[in-house]
Structures are given as structure tokens and as C-alpha cells.
Amino acid sequence: MAWLTHVVPPAERVSRRAAHFTVYCLNVLTQKFATSDQYQYCPSWALAWDYRKNLILQDILQQSADIVCLQVGAPPLVSCALAPENAH
């Protein structure tokens, strides 16, 4: 997880107010690779997509970022995150 903040020095600011936004970037382990064979030290319940999906979605919503970047690809998570009940 990384927060990136870009602050424009006063000398470079234009007459308009500078935009400020937050970006939340998360590398999501896709379900295809979340197997007990790959992660023998991890309990199988912790690798289950339903368990991980809820935690990941909760984390994303808690961050209240303006832009969310998901790496690796998790189509079910994206569909869930974009559901109307999660719109802000």
C-alpha cells in the first residue's frame, strides 16, 4: 500500500487553486493463484475469495481515496466495488 501526495511549490502554482487528490494502490492476489499449494503456510479459509474480498473491499472503502488502482486483476472485486450501494 502506498500513498502518493504531490504538492506544487508556490512558485509553480497557477492563479487557480491547485488540485489535491489521493491515490490508493493495492496489489490483489487473484483467486487463480491463491491456492493451498502455493501458500502452504496460510490456512485455506484465509485464502477463500469470499473472505478476502470482503476485507479488501472494506480496506478500499476505509481509505476514502479519490482514485483506486487495483493491480493483478480481480474482476469480481471490481464488480462488487462498483455496485451502487458502495457509491460515494
TIVO-2410 file (N, C-alpha, C; in nm, 3 decimals):
# residues 88
REC num residu      c1      c2      c3 atome chaine
REC   1      M   0.085  -0.116   0.000     N      A
REC   1      M   0.000   0.000   0.000    CA      A
REC   1      M   0.090   0.122   0.000     C      A
REC   2      A   0.055   0.219  -0.082     N      A
REC   2      A   0.136   0.339  -0.090    CA      A
REC   2      A   0.047   0.461  -0.113     C      A
REC   3      W   0.072   0.565  -0.038     N      A
REC   3      W   0.003   0.692  -0.057    CA      A
REC   3      W   0.099   0.785  -0.128     C      A
REC   4      L   0.053   0.846  -0.234     N      A
REC   4      L   0.134   0.942  -0.308    CA      A
REC   4      L   0.068   1.078  -0.298     C      A
REC   5      T   0.144   1.176  -0.256     N      A
REC   5      T   0.092   1.312  -0.249    CA      A
REC   5      T   0.182   1.401  -0.330     C      A
REC   6      H   0.123   1.480  -0.415     N      A
REC   6      H   0.200   1.573  -0.497    CA      A
REC   6      H   0.162   1.714  -0.457     C      A
REC   7      V   0.260   1.788  -0.407     N      A
REC   7      V   0.236   1.926  -0.368    CA      A
REC   7      V   0.312   2.016  -0.465     C      A
REC   8      V   0.242   2.109  -0.523     N      A
REC   8      V   0.303   2.201  -0.618    CA      A
REC   8      V   0.366   2.316  -0.541     C      A
REC   9      P   0.496   2.342  -0.562     N      A
REC   9      P   0.561   2.455  -0.493    CA      A
REC   9      P   0.492   2.586  -0.529     C      A
REC  10      P   0.490   2.683  -0.436     N      A
REC  10      P   0.420   2.810  -0.460    CA      A
REC  10      P   0.462   2.878  -0.591     C      A
REC  11      A   0.588   2.871  -0.628     N      A
REC  11      A   0.636   2.937  -0.749    CA      A
REC  11      A   0.574   2.877  -0.875     C      A
REC  12      E   0.531   2.751  -0.869     N      A
REC  12      E   0.477   2.683  -0.986    CA      A
REC  12      E   0.324   2.685  -0.992     C      A
REC  13      R   0.261   2.736  -0.888     N      A
REC  13      R   0.115   2.736  -0.884    CA      A
REC  13      R   0.060   2.839  -0.982     C      A
REC  14      V  -0.049   2.802  -1.043     N      A
REC  14      V  -0.118   2.895  -1.131    CA      A
REC  14      V  -0.218   2.974  -1.048     C      A
REC  15      S  -0.284   3.068  -1.109     N      A
REC  15      S  -0.376   3.154  -1.035    CA      A
REC  15      S  -0.492   3.074  -0.974     C      A
REC  16      R  -0.529   2.963  -1.038     N      A
REC  16      R  -0.635   2.879  -0.982    CA      A
REC  16      R  -0.580   2.794  -0.869     C      A
REC  17      R  -0.668   2.750  -0.782     N      A
REC  17      R  -0.628   2.664  -0.672    CA      A
REC  17      R  -0.579   2.530  -0.726     C      A
REC  18      A  -0.467   2.481  -0.677     N      A
REC  18      A  -0.411   2.353  -0.722    CA      A
REC  18      A  -0.502   2.238  -0.677     C      A
REC  19      A  -0.515   2.140  -0.762     N      A
REC  19      A  -0.596   2.022  -0.729    CA      A
REC  19      A  -0.519   1.932  -0.632     C      A
REC  20      H  -0.590   1.875  -0.541     N      A
REC  20      H  -0.532   1.783  -0.444    CA      A
REC  20      H  -0.618   1.657  -0.444     C      A
REC  21      F  -0.554   1.543  -0.461     N      A
REC  21      F  -0.629   1.418  -0.460    CA      A
REC  21      F  -0.541   1.308  -0.404     C      A
REC  22      T  -0.605   1.198  -0.364     N      A
REC  22      T  -0.532   1.085  -0.309    CA      A
REC  22      T  -0.548   0.964  -0.402     C      A
REC  23      V  -0.444   0.882  -0.406     N      A
REC  23      V  -0.444   0.761  -0.488    CA      A
REC  23      V  -0.413   0.644  -0.395     C      A
REC  24      Y  -0.493   0.542  -0.402     N      A
REC  24      Y  -0.471   0.420  -0.323    CA      A
REC  24      Y  -0.443   0.307  -0.421     C      A
REC  25      C  -0.326   0.247  -0.409     N      A
REC  25      C  -0.285   0.140  -0.499    CA      A
REC  25      C  -0.273   0.010  -0.419     C      A
REC  26      L  -0.336  -0.094  -0.468     N      A
REC  26      L  -0.339  -0.221  -0.396    CA      A
REC  26      L  -0.311  -0.336  -0.491     C      A
REC  27      N  -0.220  -0.422  -0.453     N      A
REC  27      N  -0.189  -0.540  -0.532    CA      A
REC  27      N  -0.273  -0.655  -0.478     C      A
REC  28      V  -0.372  -0.698  -0.554     N      A
REC  28      V  -0.465  -0.801  -0.510    CA      A
REC  28      V  -0.422  -0.936  -0.566     C      A
REC  29      L  -0.405  -1.033  -0.480     N      A
REC  29      L  -0.373  -1.168  -0.523    CA      A
REC  29      L  -0.497  -1.229  -0.586     C      A
REC  30      T  -0.489  -1.257  -0.716     N      A
REC  30      T  -0.605  -1.312  -0.786    CA      A
REC  30      T  -0.635  -1.454  -0.735     C      A
REC  31      Q  -0.761  -1.489  -0.737     N      A
REC  31      Q  -0.804  -1.618  -0.684    CA      A
REC  31      Q  -0.735  -1.735  -0.752     C      A
REC  32      K  -0.701  -1.717  -0.878     N      A
REC  32      K  -0.636  -1.824  -0.954    CA      A
REC  32      K  -0.507  -1.870  -0.887     C      A
REC  33      F  -0.436  -1.778  -0.822     N      A
REC  33      F  -0.308  -1.810  -0.760    CA      A
REC  33      F  -0.316  -1.824  -0.608     C      A
REC  34      A  -0.431  -1.801  -0.550     N      A
REC  34      A  -0.448  -1.813  -0.405    CA      A
REC  34      A  -0.485  -1.956  -0.370     C      A
REC  35      T  -0.389  -2.045  -0.383     N      A
REC  35      T  -0.415  -2.187  -0.358    CA      A
REC  35      T  -0.332  -2.235  -0.239     C      A
REC  36      S  -0.380  -2.341  -0.178     N      A
REC  36      S  -0.307  -2.401  -0.065    CA      A
REC  36      S  -0.173  -2.458  -0.111     C      A
REC  37      D  -0.165  -2.497  -0.237     N      A
REC  37      D  -0.036  -2.546  -0.289    CA      A
REC  37      D   0.067  -2.434  -0.293     C      A
REC  38      Q   0.025  -2.315  -0.333     N      A
REC  38      Q   0.116  -2.201  -0.341    CA      A
REC  38      Q   0.147  -2.143  -0.203     C      A
REC  39      Y   0.048  -2.142  -0.114     N      A
REC  39      Y   0.061  -2.080   0.018    CA      A
REC  39      Y   0.031  -2.184   0.125     C      A
REC  40      Q   0.120  -2.279   0.140     N      A
REC  40      Q   0.100  -2.390   0.233    CA      A
REC  40      Q   0.094  -2.344   0.378     C      A
REC  41      Y   0.158  -2.233   0.408     N      A
REC  41      Y   0.163  -2.181   0.545    CA      A
REC  41      Y   0.035  -2.103   0.582     C      A
REC  42      C  -0.051  -2.080   0.485     N      A
REC  42      C  -0.171  -1.999   0.507    CA      A
REC  42      C  -0.294  -2.090   0.519     C      A
REC  43      P  -0.378  -2.068   0.620     N      A
REC  43      P  -0.499  -2.151   0.632    CA      A
REC  43      P  -0.590  -2.133   0.510     C      A
REC  44      S  -0.655  -2.239   0.468     N      A
REC  44      S  -0.737  -2.233   0.348    CA      A
REC  44      S  -0.852  -2.133   0.361     C      A
REC  45      W  -0.907  -2.115   0.480     N      A
REC  45      W  -1.016  -2.019   0.497    CA      A
REC  45      W  -0.968  -1.876   0.469     C      A
REC  46      A  -0.842  -1.848   0.496     N      A
REC  46      A  -0.788  -1.715   0.472    CA      A
REC  46      A  -0.762  -1.690   0.324     C      A
REC  47      L  -0.751  -1.796   0.246     N      A
REC  47      L  -0.732  -1.784   0.101    CA      A
REC  47      L  -0.864  -1.778   0.025     C      A
REC  48      A  -0.972  -1.812   0.091     N      A
REC  48      A  -1.103  -1.814   0.025    CA      A
REC  48      A  -1.139  -1.673  -0.024     C      A
REC  49      W  -1.186  -1.666  -0.149     N      A
REC  49      W  -1.215  -1.537  -0.211    CA      A
REC  49      W  -1.321  -1.458  -0.134     C      A
REC  50      D  -1.427  -1.525  -0.086     N      A
REC  50      D  -1.532  -1.453  -0.012    CA      A
REC  50      D  -1.475  -1.384   0.112     C      A
REC  51      Y  -1.384  -1.449   0.180     N      A
REC  51      Y  -1.322  -1.390   0.299    CA      A
REC  51      Y  -1.232  -1.273   0.259     C      A
REC  52      R  -1.145  -1.294   0.161     N      A
REC  52      R  -1.050  -1.190   0.120    CA      A
REC  52      R  -1.122  -1.072   0.054     C      A
REC  53      K  -1.222  -1.101  -0.028     N      A
REC  53      K  -1.294  -0.996  -0.099    CA      A
REC  53      K  -1.353  -0.895  -0.003     C      A
REC  54      N  -1.417  -0.943   0.101     N      A
REC  54      N  -1.479  -0.853   0.198    CA      A
REC  54      N  -1.375  -0.767   0.270     C      A
REC  55      L  -1.264  -0.825   0.307     N      A
REC  55      L  -1.158  -0.748   0.373    CA      A
REC  55      L  -1.096  -0.644   0.280     C      A
REC  56      I  -1.074  -0.684   0.156     N      A
REC  56      I  -1.015  -0.592   0.059    CA      A
REC  56      I  -1.110  -0.476   0.031     C      A
REC  57      L  -1.237  -0.507   0.009     N      A
REC  57      L  -1.336  -0.404  -0.018    CA      A
REC  57      L  -1.348  -0.308   0.102     C      A
REC  58      Q  -1.350  -0.364   0.221     N      A
REC  58      Q  -1.357  -0.282   0.342    CA      A
REC  58      Q  -1.236  -0.189   0.351     C      A
REC  59      D  -1.120  -0.240   0.320     N      A
REC  59      D  -0.997  -0.160   0.324    CA      A
REC  59      D  -1.004  -0.047   0.221     C      A
REC  60      I  -1.048  -0.079   0.100     N      A
REC  60      I  -1.058   0.023  -0.005    CA      A
REC  60      I  -1.153   0.134   0.037     C      A
REC  61      L  -1.268   0.097   0.090     N      A
REC  61      L  -1.367   0.197   0.130    CA      A
REC  61      L  -1.317   0.280   0.248     C      A
REC  62      Q  -1.242   0.220   0.339     N      A
REC  62      Q  -1.188   0.293   0.454    CA      A
REC  62      Q  -1.089   0.400   0.412     C      A
REC  63      Q  -1.017   0.377   0.306     N      A
REC  63      Q  -0.915   0.471   0.263    CA      A
REC  63      Q  -0.974   0.601   0.209     C      A
REC  64      S  -1.095   0.596   0.159     N      A
REC  64      S  -1.163   0.714   0.103    CA      A
REC  64      S  -1.076   0.787   0.000     C      A
REC  65      A  -1.008   0.711  -0.082     N      A
REC  65      A  -0.921   0.770  -0.184    CA      A
REC  65      A  -1.004   0.820  -0.302     C      A
REC  66      D  -0.951   0.919  -0.370     N      A
REC  66      D  -1.017   0.971  -0.490    CA      A
REC  66      D  -0.999   0.875  -0.607     C      A
REC  67      I  -0.882   0.811  -0.613     N      A
REC  67      I  -0.850   0.717  -0.720    CA      A
REC  67      I  -0.804   0.586  -0.657     C      A
REC  68      V  -0.859   0.475  -0.702     N      A
REC  68      V  -0.819   0.343  -0.653    CA      A
REC  68      V  -0.762   0.264  -0.769     C      A
REC  69      C  -0.640   0.211  -0.751     N      A
REC  69      C  -0.574   0.130  -0.853    CA      A
REC  69      C  -0.559  -0.012  -0.799     C      A
REC  70      L  -0.615  -0.108  -0.871     N      A
REC  70      L  -0.601  -0.248  -0.833    CA      A
REC  70      L  -0.506  -0.314  -0.931     C      A
REC  71      Q  -0.401  -0.373  -0.878     N      A
REC  71      Q  -0.303  -0.443  -0.961    CA      A
REC  71      Q  -0.334  -0.592  -0.961     C      A
REC  72      V  -0.294  -0.660  -1.063     N      A
REC  72      V  -0.307  -0.804  -1.086    CA      A
REC  72      V  -0.441  -0.836  -1.150     C      A
REC  73      G  -0.546  -0.785  -1.098     N      A
REC  73      G  -0.677  -0.808  -1.160    CA      A
REC  73      G  -0.763  -0.896  -1.075     C      A
REC  74      A  -0.876  -0.844  -1.041     N      A
REC  74      A  -0.973  -0.917  -0.961    CA      A
REC  74      A  -1.113  -0.874  -1.006     C      A
REC  75      P  -1.158  -0.922  -1.124     N      A
REC  75      P  -1.288  -0.879  -1.176    CA      A
REC  75      P  -1.405  -0.888  -1.078     C      A
REC  76      P  -1.415  -0.995  -0.996     N      A
REC  76      P  -1.527  -0.998  -0.902    CA      A
REC  76      P  -1.521  -0.883  -0.801     C      A
REC  77      L  -1.401  -0.846  -0.760     N      A
REC  77      L  -1.386  -0.736  -0.664    CA      A
REC  77      L  -1.425  -0.604  -0.728     C      A
REC  78      V  -1.383  -0.584  -0.851     N      A
REC  78      V  -1.416  -0.460  -0.921    CA      A
REC  78      V  -1.567  -0.449  -0.936     C      A
REC  79      S  -1.633  -0.555  -0.974     N      A
REC  79      S  -1.779  -0.554  -0.988    CA      A
REC  79      S  -1.846  -0.521  -0.856     C      A
REC  80      C  -1.795  -0.580  -0.750     N      A
REC  80      C  -1.852  -0.557  -0.617    CA      A
REC  80      C  -1.827  -0.413  -0.572     C      A
REC  81      A  -1.707  -0.362  -0.596     N      A
REC  81      A  -1.672  -0.227  -0.553    CA      A
REC  81      A  -1.752  -0.122  -0.628     C      A
REC  82      L  -1.790  -0.152  -0.751     N      A
REC  82      L  -1.863  -0.056  -0.833    CA      A
REC  82      L  -2.015  -0.067  -0.817     C      A
REC  83      A  -2.059  -0.156  -0.731     N      A
REC  83      A  -2.202  -0.173  -0.709    CA      A
REC  83      A  -2.261  -0.044  -0.654     C      A
REC  84      P  -2.386  -0.012  -0.688     N      A
REC  84      P  -2.448   0.115  -0.645    CA      A
REC  84      P  -2.445   0.138  -0.494     C      A
REC  85      E  -2.457   0.032  -0.415     N      A
REC  85      E  -2.459   0.052  -0.269    CA      A
REC  85      E  -2.324   0.097  -0.214     C      A
REC  86      N  -2.217   0.085  -0.294     N      A
REC  86      N  -2.084   0.128  -0.250    CA      A
REC  86      N  -2.044   0.263  -0.308     C      A
REC  87      A  -2.132   0.324  -0.384     N      A
REC  87      A  -2.101   0.454  -0.446    CA      A
REC  87      A  -2.094   0.561  -0.338     C      A
REC  88      H  -2.000   0.652  -0.355     N      A
REC  88      H  -1.984   0.764  -0.260    CA      A
REC  88      H  -1.994   0.894  -0.336     C      A
***
